[in-house]
Amino acid sequence: EFMEEYRADAEEKALLEQGEKWWKADEKPIYDQKEKTISLGARKLKVVKNQVAVCKALFSKPIGEWMQVYEINPPLKTKQGERGFYYIARGLNRKVRQDFGVDIFEVGMTRIRIKKELFS
């Protein structure tokens, strides 16, 4: 069983290195507010703390549309202000890249979006 999972992961990694997607064409990332997870295909990723607020606001928008830091309600509680949002968004993107093998977010200093080009 372990070897099957290892082989599947290796195949997915090879596809991504070739620029191909491992998820099905009709699959899109989904945020589950109750479980506080992002899922894509069969993979799930737990989000924590301020990432939850970012995901809640981001996934309420259509894929590809920018979510601005001021749209997060309640506002994030960080010591760095808007820079804190940037650190949170980058950390979320890094976590997704590690677990899913792809950057599904595009991050700016005060905004973030799900990359539409990956899911259209």
Disulfide bonds with the S-S distance in Angstrom:
none
